[in-house]
Amino acid sequence: MAQTYEFYCERADEAAARADTATLENVRERELRSEKTWRGLAEQARKTAEERVKADRIRAEKREAEGLMSGTA
């Protein structure tokens, strides 16, 4: 199952919150790295979703055009 933009953002927010409350510097740094990774994954998921919508639209337009050309629309 593909993860969503929202899922990744929630994980990033959780990591940021843990970083804010961390008392140990190494824990804070680890959580900040985690947040950065989750935000990167969120951005990648957002771009993938946008590309999927675009590809679906192009395929639908192509099917419609082919239907018009064959006279079955």
VENHUGI-V885385 format. One line per field, one symbol per residue. ss: DSSP state (~ for helix, > for strand, _ for the rest). Layout:
ss=???
//
This chain:
ss=____~~~~~~~~~~~~~~~~~___~~~~~~~~~~~~~~~~~~~~~~~~~~~~~~~~~~~~~~~~~~~~~~___
//
